[in-house]
Every structure is written in structure tokens, then in C-alpha cells.
Amino acid sequence: MIVDIKSPVPSDIEIAQAANLRPIREVAEEVGLTEDDLDLYGKYKAKVHLDVLEKFKDRPNGKYIDVTAITPTPLGEGKTVTTIGVSQGLYYLGKKVFTCIRQPSQGPTFGIKGGAAGGGYSQVVPMEDFNLHLTGDIHAVGAAHNLLAAAIDARIMHEDRLDDEGLYKAIFPQGLDEFNFWQKKRLEKLGIKASKPSEMTAEERRRFLRLDIDPYGIDHRRVVDVSDRAIRNIILGLGAKTDGRPRQSGYDITVASEIMAALALCSSLEDLRERMGRLVIGVNKRREPITAEDLGCAGAMTVLLKDAIMPNLMQTLMGSPAFVHCGPFANIAQGNSSILADRIALKLVGEDGYVVTESGFGADCGMEKFFNIKCRVSGLIPNCVIIVASIRALKMHGGGPKVVAGRPLDPAYAEENIPLLEAGLPNLIQHIENARKFGVPVVVAVNRFTSDTDKEIEVVKKAAVEAGAEGAFLSEVWAKGGEGGAELAEAVVSACEKSDPKQFKFLYPDDMSIKEKIETIAREIYRADGVDYAPLAERKIKLFTELGYSNLPLCMAKTHLSFTHDPTLKGAPRGWTLPITDVRASLAAGFLYPLCGTMRTMPGLPSRPAFMDVDIDLKTGKVVGLF
């Protein structure tokens, strides 16, 4: 342990700043990396080169563990704390282990929820770096996204003001009579056979040069990595003609960008370049899709992401290695850290080691997408699922008082109440049953709070085993660090030994129709009686089927606060119908996302945001007030 455990437990930042961190070179050396494999960012963090995959290609993979949770309260249930804690527990037991988690957005960091580095004595450090910028990956995603947004409006304006000859001279300056990479891709798309620009006919030039973007058919908005509700909907292009054509648009938070989802799912720089090229920004006036490749922007976007593609190496409070990489939304995207980080980690720990990763939100969101999207793309097979549960969340699902972020918990959650707890157990049971459908062993982690009684914990343990879990085990990592996760870690080792990769299966095959996939997820994961498709959803399903997209996996966009589309419906509802209002394509990421209601992609700040507590100590230079 690189920090002394104290009782009562100090604040997260006090614990993190008291830690005696290992130099990141030392952490890297322990897992077989040399300085040539790293790009150092100071003493305590580094990026790891992708060519280590080639370096260790013949080494067998370690065991692969996904940490998920029951349907959470708005406060979260300690999923990240448990992810880091079970890794520390494995390290405490002398196992080779790697933690792989997402980088947090500044939205929650400065809003209500706080950071994502864990908490108490279960953290990734340095936690200030983790929660503030890190190595700039989110900013790189924002730069690539907004470059494309600027390219869209610039292209519309220039096509309006220039004739065909003017456009030709702009794109092919005097003396330039050859096609570059993106231009060759566009020629291929249009079926034009010319080998150089001067060979194109006038009609071919026009088809090549004029994208004819429909200003009312643009789906690509701008992004910024702060919660700012005032710019959810805006009007662009006000002012003079040279300021662009006025149109309605808006901002999303950066982690909701399709580019972030694609970065987390890519397998190499070449794969990332291809994904950037196929990102669809909208349609032309003939209702045909327009891509970033058509705009000649995909190459520059990839250049902006060339460092962001490399995972960030950090450490836990036990000094064990951790990758922090990517942070896609868990509603409209897959909500999991990168495939590249997991692949590298699995090679570094070897066949006797363990890689612990985390899926966003409850198991009906993050875990389902981890299996059906991330594992499908990566080819990696998980050995165990950990489902995090808390007594307070189960009481909420049993009909307890409303839980509101930023407000004190109702006293009902601090008192023993077995009937209320038992009424909420169906939520845990359904999550366990869902995980077992994929053929993976399940371990339940009970994230203990001081108000939880032994009797309540025994009730949860009994229900978990009866539902098919390997067992339910106390997680006391927040207060005790790796030692408090040792029991849970031993259970995970045992579950991994029982796992059989041949038993793993996806919920649906690739060749199933879009509707069949939607209805399979609705029935098997959410337990809906049926699905109701809005007319727009029906049209989009027909269109995507005709375009050949029906073989893509689905990324269901729904609330994380309920198995249903309605966040107020707790527990394990039955006798309801899932509404699908729209279906959209995220071709850079490689999935379709059906919308189950309205998804908000730009959060707002609360009346008492977390940034009010954050400052810097001018004498020491240390950050204060950050959790």
C-alpha cells in the first residue's frame, strides 16, 4: 500500500495527496514495459505505445472481468470504487492484475456526481490529474469533432458563393493534378474512373465537388466538455454572409461524441482512420449520406487523435497498474473503456493474471453493451461478471423514499428494514439472471455502508445465490483498500477458474433483423411484453435495412435509472411496452442506436455545483476541495 489507512476515513483528495506514489517507470517495468514503450507525462502517468501488442503477441491473455451494477440510485452505488478495489484485492493476494477504466468528463466532475477515480482507499492516482484533463484525450476528441463541424458550415458557405470552376481551383490549386487519399475514396464512392483531376468530365467534376449538404439534414452538432444547458439548442451563422448560413444546431458534451465511441472501439490507427472516414454528418439534398471523408476532413481528424489512441498508464493506491482510456456515454454509446487498453492489459498480465474493467450504469445498460458490442468487436471473451449492489439502492427499488443527487438521504435508508429490502431484491435477481444468459459466472459485491446491518447483508447473500450467482461478498474497499477487497477477490479467482469460454454467447446473432434484435433485448434484458415503434422509427429501420446496416449490433439508448424507458419505474417492472421513438446510425462506432424516449446529451449544472468547492492552495500549489 502506498498510503497509510486511517480511521475515520479522510476525504478522497486528502487520501490521494498523502499517497507516496511509485514512479510510473517503475509501475511499467513491473509489467514488462520499457521506457521505449512509453510517452511520459510527468513522473506519474504515461501513454503506452500500441506496438506493445506486437511485442507481446505470443503471450496468452489473462482472465477478463467486467464490473457492473444493479440499477443505480442517482448517487451511484460504488461501481468504480469496487472495480479499483477488487483489483487492489487481487494485488493484495499477490496476483498480476490490471485495472481498465474510463476517463471522466468535466461535466460530472464540476457538477453533482463528482469524479470517477474511485473513492476512499480505492482510487486511481494522482486523482487530480485523473479528473482534470489527464493527458488531453477528451480535448483531442473535442478538437476533431469541432473541426468536422466547422468543415460542414464552411463547405455549405463556399458552395453557395463559388461556381464549379471556383470550387475546382480551390480544391485543386494550380499545378496540382493528382488525387490524394480522401479524394480517391470519394471517386470510388461516386464510381468515377478518372486517374487525375484533369481527366474528369464537367459532370464528374460537379458530382465530385458539390456535396449539396442539406442544412436541415445535418446531425453533427458541436461539443464542449462542460455541462452547459444554455447551448443545447443554438442558431449558427448570424451576422454577415461571410459568417455562414443561419441554421439551428446545438452542443453536446464531448464524451457524447460519436468520435469518442469510435476511439474506444477501434483496434489500430488504421482502423481509426477508416472509422473517421465513414462518420456520417447528415444528408445531401437528395437524402444521400454525407461522410467526413466526403468533406476531406477524416485525415486531419485522425491526426488530432494520434496520441489519444494510446492508453494512459496510471496506478491504484496499492501501486498496481491501471489504464485510463476513453469515456463514451453509457446511454447513447457503449459506456466502456477502450478495447485497446483491455487488449494490451490482457497481454501484460499473461495467462496467470487478471484484467478488471468496468461498464457504465447498471447491467441492463453497460454490461449488455459490453457483451453485445465491445466483446463482439474485440473478440475478447469475459471470464466473470461482478454485479455491485448496495442495501440503500435495493431499498429504493423496494419502494423507499426518492433519492435526489445533492440532497441528504432520507433516514429510512439508515435504518434496518428487511421487508423494504426484500421488496427491492427482484432488481438484483433480474440483473443476475441477465448476466447468466451470456454464459458467464456472476459474483455479487455488496458495497457496504456504515448503516448496513449484518442481517440485511445476509438477506442479499441468500437471494444472490438462489438467483444463480456464485455468491455475494462484502466489499469494504472504500474504508480498507486492498485488504477490504481480498474476500471478493478470492471469489473472483474461484469464479474465473469455473468459467468456460465455450459457454459464452451473444444475446443475438449478426444476421438477425433490426426489429428482432430490439425485441430480443427488450424481452430478455428488460422483460418488456412488447415493443411499440413510432412512425419515424419504422421509416429509419426500413432505410437502414435497405442500406445494409441491419447486421450491426444495437446500442440501446435508454434511461439508466430503470429497466424500462421510464426512470420513475423502479424494481423489476412487468406488464409494460418499450417505446422506440427513433433509430439512428453511428457508423464510425459501428452500431445502430434505437432511442427509447428522449436522451439528453448535454447535462446542466445544479444550483450548487461541485466547482464551488474547488480551488488551489497558493502556498503549496495543491488542488483543494476536489472531493
C-alpha positions as CSV (number, residue, x, y, z in Angstrom):
1,M,0.0,0.0,0.0
2,I,1.4,3.4,-0.9
3,V,-0.8,5.2,1.6
4,D,-1.5,4.6,5.3
5,I,-5.1,3.7,6.1
6,K,-6.7,5.9,8.7
7,S,-10.0,5.9,10.6
8,P,-12.2,7.8,10.3
9,V,-11.6,7.9,6.5
10,P,-10.3,11.3,5.3
11,S,-11.6,13.0,2.2
12,D,-10.7,11.4,-1.2
13,I,-8.3,14.2,-2.1
14,E,-6.6,14.1,1.3
15,I,-6.0,10.3,0.9
16,A,-4.8,10.8,-2.7
17,Q,-2.4,13.6,-1.8
18,A,-1.0,11.6,1.1
19,A,0.0,8.7,-1.1
20,N,3.6,8.0,-1.8
21,L,3.3,7.3,-5.5
22,R,5.5,5.0,-7.4
23,P,7.3,6.5,-10.4
24,I,5.3,5.4,-13.5
25,R,8.5,4.0,-14.9
26,E,8.6,1.5,-12.0
27,V,5.0,0.5,-12.5
28,A,5.6,0.0,-16.2
29,E,8.7,-2.1,-15.5
30,E,6.8,-4.4,-13.2
31,V,4.5,-5.4,-16.1
32,G,7.3,-5.8,-18.6
33,L,7.3,-2.3,-20.3
34,T,10.4,-0.4,-21.0
35,E,10.8,3.4,-21.4
36,D,10.8,2.9,-25.2
37,D,7.2,1.7,-24.8
38,L,6.2,4.9,-23.1
39,D,5.5,8.6,-23.7
40,L,5.9,10.1,-20.3
41,Y,3.6,12.8,-19.0
42,G,5.5,13.8,-15.9
43,K,6.6,11.3,-13.2
44,Y,3.3,9.5,-12.5
45,K,1.5,9.0,-15.8
46,A,2.4,7.9,-19.3
47,K,0.9,6.8,-22.6
48,V,1.7,3.3,-23.8
49,H,2.6,2.7,-27.5
50,L,0.3,0.4,-29.4
51,D,3.2,-1.6,-30.8
52,V,3.4,-3.4,-27.5
53,L,0.6,-5.6,-28.8
54,E,3.0,-6.9,-31.5
55,K,5.8,-7.2,-28.9
56,F,3.7,-9.5,-26.7
57,K,1.5,-11.1,-29.4
58,D,2.6,-14.6,-28.4
59,R,1.8,-14.2,-24.7
60,P,-1.6,-15.8,-23.7
61,N,-4.3,-13.4,-22.4
62,G,-5.1,-13.1,-18.7
63,K,-8.6,-13.5,-17.2
64,Y,-11.1,-10.9,-18.2
65,I,-13.5,-9.5,-15.6
66,D,-16.3,-6.9,-16.1
67,V,-17.7,-5.0,-13.2
68,T,-21.3,-3.8,-13.5
69,A,-24.1,-3.0,-11.1
70,I,-27.8,-3.2,-10.2
71,T,-29.9,-0.3,-11.4
72,P,-28.3,2.6,-9.5
73,T,-29.7,5.5,-7.5
74,P,-28.8,9.0,-8.8
75,L,-25.9,8.9,-6.3
76,G,-24.2,5.8,-7.9
77,E,-23.5,2.6,-5.9
78,G,-19.7,2.4,-5.8
79,K,-19.1,0.6,-9.0
80,T,-15.8,2.3,-9.8
81,V,-14.8,2.0,-6.1
82,T,-15.4,-1.7,-6.4
83,T,-13.6,-2.0,-9.8
84,I,-10.5,-0.5,-8.4
85,G,-11.0,-2.2,-5.0
86,V,-11.2,-5.7,-6.4
87,S,-8.1,-5.0,-8.5
88,Q,-6.3,-3.9,-5.3
89,G,-7.7,-7.0,-3.6
90,L,-6.2,-9.2,-6.3
91,Y,-2.9,-7.4,-6.0
92,Y,-3.0,-7.8,-2.2
93,L,-3.3,-11.6,-2.8
94,G,-0.2,-11.5,-4.9
95,K,-1.9,-11.7,-8.3
96,K,-0.9,-10.0,-11.5
97,V,-3.7,-7.5,-12.2
98,F,-4.5,-4.5,-14.4
99,T,-7.4,-2.1,-13.9
100,C,-9.0,-0.6,-17.1
101,I,-11.5,2.2,-16.6
102,R,-12.9,5.3,-18.4
103,Q,-11.6,8.9,-18.2
104,P,-14.3,11.1,-16.6
105,S,-15.8,14.1,-18.2
106,Q,-15.5,17.5,-16.6
107,G,-19.4,17.6,-16.7
108,P,-19.9,15.4,-13.7
109,T,-16.6,16.4,-12.1
110,F,-17.8,20.0,-11.7
111,G,-21.5,19.2,-11.4
112,I,-23.1,16.8,-8.9
113,K,-21.7,13.3,-9.1
114,G,-18.0,14.2,-8.8
115,G,-15.0,12.4,-10.3
116,A,-14.5,8.8,-11.4
117,A,-11.2,7.9,-9.8
118,G,-12.9,5.9,-7.1
119,G,-13.0,6.9,-3.5
120,G,-11.7,6.4,0.0
121,Y,-8.8,3.9,-0.1
122,S,-9.9,2.6,-3.5
123,Q,-8.6,5.1,-6.0
124,V,-6.5,5.6,-9.1
125,V,-3.9,8.3,-8.5
126,P,-2.9,11.0,-9.0
127,M,-6.7,11.7,-8.7
128,E,-6.4,15.4,-9.6
129,D,-4.8,14.5,-12.9
130,F,-7.3,11.7,-13.4
131,N,-10.3,14.1,-13.0
132,L,-8.8,17.2,-14.6
133,H,-7.6,16.9,-18.3
134,L,-5.3,13.9,-17.7
135,T,-3.3,13.8,-20.9
136,G,-5.8,15.7,-23.0
137,D,-7.6,12.9,-24.7
138,I,-11.1,14.3,-24.3
139,H,-9.9,17.6,-25.6
140,A,-8.4,15.8,-28.7
141,V,-11.8,14.2,-29.3
142,G,-13.5,17.7,-29.0
143,A,-11.0,19.2,-31.4
144,A,-11.5,16.5,-34.0
145,H,-15.3,16.7,-33.6
146,N,-15.4,20.5,-33.8
147,L,-13.1,20.6,-36.8
148,L,-15.6,18.5,-38.7
149,A,-18.4,20.7,-37.5
150,A,-16.6,23.8,-38.8
151,A,-15.9,22.0,-42.1
152,I,-19.6,21.4,-42.6
153,D,-20.6,25.0,-42.4
154,A,-17.6,26.2,-44.3
155,R,-18.4,23.8,-47.2
156,I,-22.0,25.0,-47.3
157,M,-20.9,28.7,-47.5
158,H,-18.2,28.1,-50.1
159,E,-20.5,26.0,-52.3
160,D,-23.1,28.8,-52.2
161,R,-20.6,31.5,-53.2
162,L,-18.4,29.7,-55.8
163,D,-19.2,28.3,-59.2
164,D,-17.9,24.9,-60.3
165,E,-14.7,26.4,-61.7
166,G,-14.0,28.3,-58.4
167,L,-14.6,25.2,-56.4
168,Y,-12.3,23.2,-58.7
169,K,-9.5,25.8,-58.3
170,A,-9.9,25.9,-54.5
171,I,-9.7,22.1,-54.1
172,F,-7.1,21.5,-56.8
173,P,-4.7,24.5,-56.8
174,Q,-2.8,25.4,-59.9
175,G,-0.3,22.7,-60.8
176,L,-1.9,20.1,-58.6
177,D,-3.1,17.3,-60.9
178,E,-3.3,14.2,-58.7
179,F,-5.7,12.8,-56.2
180,N,-4.9,12.4,-52.5
181,F,-6.2,9.6,-50.3
182,W,-9.6,11.1,-49.4
183,Q,-10.2,12.2,-52.9
184,K,-9.6,8.7,-54.2
185,K,-12.1,7.4,-51.6
186,R,-14.7,9.9,-52.9
187,L,-14.0,8.9,-56.5
188,E,-14.6,5.3,-55.5
189,K,-17.8,6.1,-53.8
190,L,-19.1,8.0,-56.9
191,G,-17.9,5.4,-59.4
192,I,-15.7,8.0,-61.3
193,K,-12.8,6.3,-63.2
194,A,-10.5,9.3,-63.7
195,S,-6.9,8.8,-62.6
196,K,-6.2,12.5,-62.2
197,P,-8.4,15.7,-61.8
198,S,-7.9,16.9,-65.3
199,E,-9.4,13.7,-66.7
200,M,-12.8,14.3,-65.1
201,T,-15.6,15.5,-67.3
202,A,-17.6,18.6,-66.4
203,E,-20.4,16.5,-65.0
204,E,-18.0,14.3,-63.0
205,R,-16.3,17.5,-61.6
206,R,-19.7,18.8,-60.4
207,R,-20.6,15.5,-58.8
208,F,-17.1,15.3,-57.1
209,L,-17.0,18.9,-55.9
210,R,-20.6,19.7,-54.9
211,L,-21.7,17.9,-51.7
212,D,-25.0,19.9,-51.7
213,I,-25.4,19.4,-48.0
214,D,-28.9,19.8,-46.8
215,P,-28.7,22.4,-43.9
216,Y,-31.8,20.8,-42.4
217,G,-30.4,17.3,-42.6
218,I,-27.2,17.8,-40.6
219,D,-26.9,15.6,-37.5
220,H,-23.4,16.6,-36.4
221,R,-23.5,19.2,-33.6
222,R,-20.6,20.8,-31.8
223,V,-19.2,19.7,-28.4
224,V,-17.7,21.1,-25.2
225,D,-16.6,19.2,-22.1
226,V,-18.6,21.1,-19.5
227,S,-22.2,20.9,-18.5
228,D,-23.9,23.9,-20.2
229,R,-27.6,23.7,-20.7
230,A,-27.8,27.2,-22.3
231,I,-26.1,25.9,-25.5
232,R,-28.2,22.7,-26.0
233,N,-30.0,24.5,-28.8
234,I,-28.5,27.4,-30.7
235,I,-28.7,29.3,-34.0
236,L,-25.5,29.3,-36.1
237,G,-24.4,31.8,-38.8
238,L,-25.9,35.0,-37.6
239,G,-24.3,38.2,-38.9
240,A,-22.9,38.9,-42.4
241,K,-23.0,36.4,-45.3
242,T,-19.4,35.6,-44.6
243,D,-20.4,34.3,-41.2
244,G,-22.2,31.4,-42.8
245,R,-25.8,30.3,-43.4
246,P,-28.1,30.6,-40.4
247,R,-29.4,27.3,-39.2
248,Q,-30.4,25.6,-35.9
249,S,-27.9,23.4,-34.2
250,G,-26.6,22.9,-30.7
251,Y,-23.9,21.4,-28.4
252,D,-23.4,18.0,-26.8
253,I,-21.0,17.2,-24.1
254,T,-17.7,15.9,-25.6
255,V,-18.0,12.4,-24.2
256,A,-21.3,12.0,-26.1
257,S,-19.4,12.5,-29.4
258,E,-19.5,9.6,-31.9
259,I,-15.8,10.1,-32.2
260,M,-15.3,9.1,-28.6
261,A,-17.3,5.9,-29.1
262,A,-15.3,5.1,-32.2
263,L,-12.0,5.7,-30.4
264,A,-13.0,3.3,-27.7
265,L,-13.9,0.6,-30.2
266,C,-11.0,0.9,-32.7
267,S,-8.3,-1.7,-33.0
268,S,-5.4,0.3,-34.5
269,L,-4.6,3.7,-36.0
270,E,-5.5,2.3,-39.5
271,D,-8.9,1.2,-38.1
272,L,-9.4,4.6,-36.5
273,R,-8.7,6.4,-39.8
274,E,-11.3,4.2,-41.6
275,R,-13.8,4.9,-38.9
276,M,-13.3,8.6,-39.1
277,G,-13.9,8.4,-42.8
278,R,-17.3,6.7,-42.5
279,L,-18.7,9.1,-39.9
280,V,-22.0,10.4,-41.4
281,I,-22.6,14.1,-40.7
282,G,-26.1,14.2,-42.4
283,V,-27.5,14.0,-45.9
284,N,-27.4,16.0,-49.1
285,K,-30.5,17.4,-50.9
286,R,-31.1,14.1,-52.5
287,R,-31.2,12.4,-49.0
288,E,-28.0,10.6,-49.5
289,P,-25.5,10.3,-46.6
290,I,-22.5,12.7,-46.5
291,T,-19.4,11.5,-44.6
292,A,-16.3,13.1,-43.1
293,E,-14.4,11.5,-45.9
294,D,-16.5,13.4,-48.4
295,L,-15.6,16.6,-46.7
296,G,-11.9,15.8,-46.8
297,C,-11.7,16.0,-43.0
298,A,-11.2,12.5,-41.8
299,G,-7.4,12.5,-42.2
300,A,-7.0,15.7,-40.1
301,M,-9.3,14.3,-37.5
302,T,-7.2,11.2,-37.2
303,V,-4.1,13.3,-36.8
304,L,-5.7,15.1,-33.9
305,L,-6.3,11.7,-32.3
306,K,-3.0,10.1,-33.0
307,D,-1.9,10.4,-29.3
308,A,-5.3,10.0,-27.8
309,I,-5.5,6.5,-29.2
310,M,-2.7,5.4,-26.8
311,P,-3.9,4.2,-23.3
312,N,-2.9,6.2,-20.3
313,L,-0.9,4.3,-17.7
314,M,-1.5,5.2,-14.0
315,Q,-1.7,3.3,-10.7
316,T,-4.0,2.5,-7.9
317,L,-3.4,3.3,-4.2
318,M,-1.9,-0.2,-3.9
319,G,0.6,0.7,-6.6
320,S,-0.9,-1.7,-9.1
321,P,-1.1,-0.7,-12.8
322,A,-4.2,1.0,-14.3
323,F,-5.2,2.0,-17.8
324,V,-7.5,5.0,-18.0
325,H,-8.7,5.4,-21.6
326,C,-11.7,6.9,-23.4
327,G,-15.0,7.8,-21.8
328,P,-18.1,7.2,-24.1
329,F,-21.6,7.9,-22.8
330,A,-23.4,4.9,-21.4
331,N,-26.8,6.0,-22.7
332,I,-26.3,6.7,-26.4
333,A,-22.9,4.9,-26.7
334,Q,-21.4,1.8,-25.3
335,G,-20.2,3.2,-21.9
336,N,-17.0,1.2,-21.7
337,S,-13.3,2.0,-21.8
338,S,-11.2,1.2,-24.8
339,I,-10.7,-2.2,-26.5
340,L,-7.0,-1.3,-27.0
341,A,-6.4,-0.8,-23.3
342,D,-8.0,-4.1,-22.5
343,R,-6.1,-5.9,-25.2
344,I,-2.7,-4.5,-24.0
345,A,-3.5,-5.2,-20.3
346,L,-4.5,-8.8,-21.0
347,K,-1.2,-9.4,-22.7
348,L,0.8,-7.6,-20.0
349,V,-0.7,-9.7,-17.1
350,G,-0.4,-13.0,-19.0
351,E,-2.3,-16.2,-18.5
352,D,-2.0,-16.2,-14.7
353,G,-3.2,-12.5,-14.4
354,Y,-6.4,-10.6,-14.3
355,V,-7.8,-7.6,-16.1
356,V,-10.7,-5.8,-14.3
357,T,-12.7,-3.4,-16.4
358,E,-16.0,-1.6,-15.7
359,S,-19.2,-1.0,-17.7
360,G,-21.2,2.2,-17.2
361,F,-24.5,2.4,-15.3
362,G,-26.5,-0.8,-14.5
363,A,-26.0,-4.2,-16.1
364,D,-29.0,-3.6,-18.4
365,C,-27.0,-0.7,-20.0
366,G,-23.2,-1.1,-19.7
367,M,-22.9,-4.9,-19.3
368,E,-25.3,-5.7,-22.1
369,K,-23.3,-3.3,-24.4
370,F,-20.0,-4.7,-23.1
371,F,-21.0,-8.2,-24.2
372,N,-23.0,-7.5,-27.4
373,I,-20.9,-4.6,-28.7
374,K,-17.4,-4.5,-27.1
375,C,-16.8,-8.2,-27.0
376,R,-18.3,-8.7,-30.4
377,V,-15.9,-6.1,-31.9
378,S,-12.8,-7.1,-29.9
379,G,-13.2,-10.9,-30.0
380,L,-12.3,-11.0,-26.2
381,I,-14.2,-13.4,-24.0
382,P,-15.0,-12.5,-20.4
383,N,-14.4,-14.9,-17.6
384,C,-16.5,-13.3,-14.8
385,V,-19.0,-10.6,-14.1
386,I,-19.2,-8.7,-10.8
387,I,-22.5,-7.1,-10.0
388,V,-22.2,-4.3,-7.5
389,A,-25.2,-3.9,-5.2
390,S,-25.9,-1.6,-2.2
391,I,-28.5,-2.1,0.5
392,R,-29.7,1.5,0.1
393,A,-30.3,1.1,-3.7
394,L,-32.2,-2.2,-3.1
395,K,-34.4,-0.4,-0.5
396,M,-35.1,2.3,-3.1
397,H,-36.2,-0.3,-5.6
398,G,-38.4,-1.8,-2.9
399,G,-40.4,1.5,-2.8
400,G,-38.2,3.6,-0.5
401,P,-38.2,7.4,-0.5
402,K,-37.0,9.2,-3.5
403,V,-33.2,9.7,-3.8
404,V,-32.1,13.0,-5.2
405,A,-28.5,13.9,-6.0
406,G,-27.1,16.7,-3.9
407,R,-29.7,16.2,-1.1
408,P,-29.3,14.2,2.1
409,L,-30.6,10.6,2.1
410,D,-33.9,10.0,3.8
411,P,-33.4,8.5,7.3
412,A,-35.2,5.4,6.0
413,Y,-32.0,4.3,4.3
414,A,-30.0,4.4,7.6
415,E,-32.3,2.1,9.5
416,E,-32.7,-1.7,9.3
417,N,-35.8,-2.6,7.2
418,I,-35.9,-6.2,6.0
419,P,-39.3,-6.0,4.2
420,L,-38.3,-2.9,2.2
421,L,-35.0,-4.6,1.3
422,E,-36.8,-7.8,0.2
423,A,-39.2,-5.8,-1.9
424,G,-36.2,-4.5,-3.9
425,L,-34.4,-7.8,-4.4
426,P,-36.1,-8.5,-7.7
427,N,-33.9,-5.8,-9.3
428,L,-30.7,-7.7,-8.3
429,I,-32.2,-11.0,-9.2
430,Q,-33.1,-9.9,-12.8
431,H,-29.6,-8.5,-13.3
432,I,-28.0,-11.8,-12.2
433,E,-30.4,-13.8,-14.5
434,N,-29.5,-11.5,-17.4
435,A,-25.7,-11.9,-16.9
436,R,-26.1,-15.7,-16.7
437,K,-27.8,-15.7,-20.1
438,F,-24.4,-14.9,-21.6
439,G,-22.8,-18.0,-20.1
440,V,-20.6,-16.1,-17.7
441,P,-20.2,-16.8,-13.9
442,V,-21.6,-14.0,-11.7
443,V,-20.2,-12.7,-8.4
444,V,-22.2,-10.1,-6.4
445,A,-20.3,-7.4,-4.5
446,V,-22.2,-5.9,-1.6
447,N,-20.7,-2.4,-1.3
448,R,-21.1,-1.9,2.4
449,F,-22.2,1.4,4.0
450,T,-21.9,2.0,7.8
451,S,-25.7,1.9,8.2
452,D,-26.0,-1.6,6.7
453,T,-26.7,-4.4,9.2
454,D,-25.4,-7.9,9.2
455,K,-29.0,-9.3,8.9
456,E,-29.6,-7.1,5.8
457,I,-26.4,-8.3,4.2
458,E,-27.3,-12.0,4.9
459,V,-30.7,-11.4,3.1
460,V,-28.8,-10.2,0.0
461,K,-26.3,-13.0,0.1
462,K,-29.1,-15.7,0.2
463,A,-31.1,-14.1,-2.7
464,A,-27.9,-13.8,-4.8
465,V,-27.1,-17.5,-4.5
466,E,-30.7,-18.6,-5.2
467,A,-30.7,-16.4,-8.4
468,G,-27.6,-18.2,-9.7
469,A,-24.7,-16.1,-8.6
470,E,-21.5,-17.8,-7.3
471,G,-22.1,-15.9,-4.1
472,A,-22.4,-12.4,-2.6
473,F,-19.4,-11.0,-0.8
474,L,-18.7,-7.9,1.2
475,S,-16.8,-5.1,-0.4
476,E,-15.1,-2.8,2.2
477,V,-12.5,-1.4,-0.1
478,W,-13.6,2.2,0.5
479,A,-12.5,2.0,4.1
480,K,-9.8,-0.7,4.0
481,G,-8.3,-0.7,0.5
482,G,-6.9,-3.9,-0.9
483,E,-7.4,-5.8,2.3
484,G,-11.1,-4.9,2.3
485,G,-11.4,-6.4,-1.2
486,A,-9.5,-9.6,-0.5
487,E,-12.6,-11.8,0.1
488,L,-14.2,-10.5,-3.0
489,A,-11.0,-11.0,-5.0
490,E,-10.8,-14.7,-3.8
491,A,-14.3,-15.2,-5.0
492,V,-13.5,-13.7,-8.4
493,V,-10.5,-16.0,-8.7
494,S,-12.7,-19.0,-8.0
495,A,-15.3,-17.9,-10.4
496,C,-12.8,-17.4,-13.2
497,E,-11.5,-20.9,-12.6
498,K,-15.0,-22.2,-13.2
499,S,-15.6,-20.2,-16.4
500,D,-15.7,-22.0,-19.7
501,P,-15.1,-19.7,-22.8
502,K,-17.1,-22.1,-24.9
503,Q,-20.2,-21.3,-22.8
504,F,-20.1,-17.6,-23.6
505,K,-22.7,-16.5,-26.2
506,F,-24.1,-13.2,-27.5
507,L,-27.7,-12.4,-27.0
508,Y,-28.4,-12.2,-30.7
509,P,-26.6,-13.1,-34.0
510,D,-25.4,-10.5,-36.5
511,D,-27.8,-11.6,-39.2
512,M,-30.9,-11.1,-37.1
513,S,-33.1,-8.2,-38.3
514,I,-33.1,-4.8,-36.6
515,K,-36.5,-5.4,-35.1
516,E,-35.7,-8.9,-33.9
517,K,-32.6,-7.5,-32.1
518,I,-34.6,-4.7,-30.5
519,E,-37.3,-7.1,-29.4
520,T,-34.8,-9.7,-28.1
521,I,-33.1,-7.1,-25.9
522,A,-36.5,-5.7,-24.7
523,R,-37.7,-9.2,-23.8
524,E,-34.6,-10.9,-22.5
525,I,-32.9,-8.0,-20.7
526,Y,-35.7,-5.5,-19.8
527,R,-38.6,-8.0,-19.5
528,A,-40.9,-5.9,-21.7
529,D,-44.0,-7.5,-23.0
530,G,-43.6,-5.9,-26.4
531,V,-42.2,-3.0,-28.4
532,D,-44.1,0.0,-29.8
533,Y,-42.4,1.6,-32.9
534,A,-43.1,5.3,-33.7
535,P,-43.6,6.0,-37.4
536,L,-40.1,7.7,-37.6
537,A,-38.5,4.6,-36.1
538,E,-40.3,2.4,-38.6
539,R,-39.0,4.5,-41.5
540,K,-35.5,4.5,-40.2
541,I,-35.5,0.7,-39.7
542,K,-36.6,0.3,-43.3
543,L,-34.0,2.7,-44.5
544,F,-31.1,1.1,-42.6
545,T,-32.1,-2.3,-43.7
546,E,-32.1,-1.2,-47.3
547,L,-28.6,0.4,-46.8
548,G,-27.2,-2.9,-45.4
549,Y,-26.8,-1.8,-41.8
550,S,-29.0,-4.4,-40.3
551,N,-26.0,-6.6,-39.4
552,L,-24.7,-4.0,-37.0
553,P,-25.1,-4.5,-33.2
554,L,-27.5,-2.3,-31.3
555,C,-26.7,0.2,-28.6
556,M,-30.0,0.8,-26.9
557,A,-30.4,4.5,-25.8
558,K,-32.4,4.4,-22.6
559,T,-32.5,5.7,-19.1
560,H,-30.1,4.1,-16.7
561,L,-32.4,4.6,-13.7
562,S,-34.9,1.8,-14.6
563,F,-35.1,-1.4,-16.5
564,T,-37.8,0.4,-18.5
565,H,-37.8,3.7,-20.5
566,D,-39.3,5.5,-17.5
567,P,-36.8,6.5,-14.8
568,T,-39.5,6.6,-12.2
569,L,-40.3,2.8,-12.5
570,K,-38.0,1.1,-10.0
571,G,-37.5,-2.6,-9.1
572,A,-38.2,-5.1,-11.8
573,P,-41.4,-3.9,-13.6
574,R,-43.6,-6.3,-15.5
575,G,-46.5,-5.8,-17.9
576,W,-45.2,-2.9,-19.9
577,T,-44.3,-2.0,-23.5
578,L,-41.0,-0.4,-24.7
579,P,-41.4,2.6,-27.0
580,I,-38.9,3.1,-29.8
581,T,-39.1,6.8,-30.9
582,D,-36.2,6.8,-33.4
583,V,-33.3,4.7,-34.6
584,R,-30.0,6.4,-35.5
585,A,-26.8,5.1,-37.1
586,S,-23.3,5.6,-35.5
587,L,-21.3,4.2,-38.4
588,A,-17.9,5.4,-37.1
589,A,-18.5,3.4,-33.9
590,G,-20.2,0.6,-35.9
591,F,-23.6,0.3,-34.3
592,L,-27.2,1.5,-34.5
593,Y,-28.8,3.1,-31.5
594,P,-32.6,2.9,-31.0
595,L,-34.0,5.7,-28.8
596,C,-36.2,4.6,-26.0
597,G,-37.5,8.1,-25.2
598,T,-35.7,11.4,-25.1
599,M,-31.9,11.2,-24.4
600,R,-30.2,14.4,-23.1
601,T,-26.6,14.7,-24.4
602,M,-25.8,18.0,-22.7
603,P,-26.2,18.0,-18.9
604,G,-26.9,21.2,-16.9
605,L,-25.2,22.4,-13.8
606,P,-27.1,22.1,-10.5
607,S,-27.8,25.1,-8.2
608,R,-24.9,24.1,-6.0
609,P,-22.3,22.7,-8.4
610,A,-19.1,20.9,-7.2
611,F,-16.8,23.6,-8.7
612,M,-17.8,25.9,-5.9
613,D,-15.6,23.9,-3.6
614,V,-12.6,23.6,-5.9
615,D,-9.6,26.0,-5.6
616,I,-5.8,26.0,-5.4
617,D,-3.7,26.5,-2.3
618,L,-1.4,29.3,-3.4
619,K,1.2,28.4,-0.8
620,T,1.6,24.7,-1.8
621,G,0.2,24.7,-5.3
622,K,-2.1,21.8,-4.4
623,V,-5.7,21.4,-5.5
624,V,-8.2,21.7,-2.7
625,G,-11.9,20.9,-2.5
626,L,-11.9,18.2,-5.3
627,F,-14.0,15.5,-3.5
